[in-house]
Amino acid sequence: MIAVMAMMGVGVCYADGPAKVPAYRGIIERVQPNGDTLRTYLRGDEHMHWMMTEDGWQIKENNKGWLKYVKTNRKGKVVISCRKAHNADKRCKCEQRWLEKHGVKKAL
């Protein structure tokens, strides 16, 4: 009985959940598995957060450690694409066209 009451007390102490802390606002330089660097931003809070390139394209890290652009699938869900992310000054024209057609742009 005491253990149950103690557990309930812990639940009450943390009823507000985790502290509300915004994401770091500065540029974070990330290293891709091949050694290339990518300038990124983190945005959001404890409920909703995302990573994006320096010029605002949303990216996500896949299970192999690559930062890749995201796209919206047919059901409207944001998913990781097969396209590796690059800094704007390192993108080819084909990559830029793909982003303009499929990429998810976030406000800086």
C-alpha positions, 0 to 999 in steps of 0.5 A, a space after each residue: 500500500 505504501 509503495 502504491 501511494 509513493 508511486 502516486 506521489 511521484 506521478 503528482 510531482 511530475 504531473 507538469 511533465 518535462 521542463 519546457 526548453 526550446 531547441 538550441 537556436 544556433 547553427 550546428 555543424 553535423 558530419 555525414 558518414 562520408 566526412 562531408 559537413 552539413 550546417 543545420 538548425 534544430 527547431 521546436 520544443 519538447 512536443 514538436 521538433 525538427 532539424 533543417 538545413 541552413 536554408 530551411 529544408 527539413 532533414 532527418 537522420 536515417 538509421 545509418 547516420 545519414 542526414 536526408 531530406 524529408 518529403 511528404 508521401 501520398 498520405 500526407 505524412 512526412 517521411 525520410 527520402 533517399 536523397 542525402 542532404 547537402 549545404 546549399 553551396 554544394 547542391 547540384 541543379 538536379 538536387 535543387 529541382 528535386 527539393 523544389 518539387 518534393 522537399 519540405 521547407 520550414 520557416 527559419 
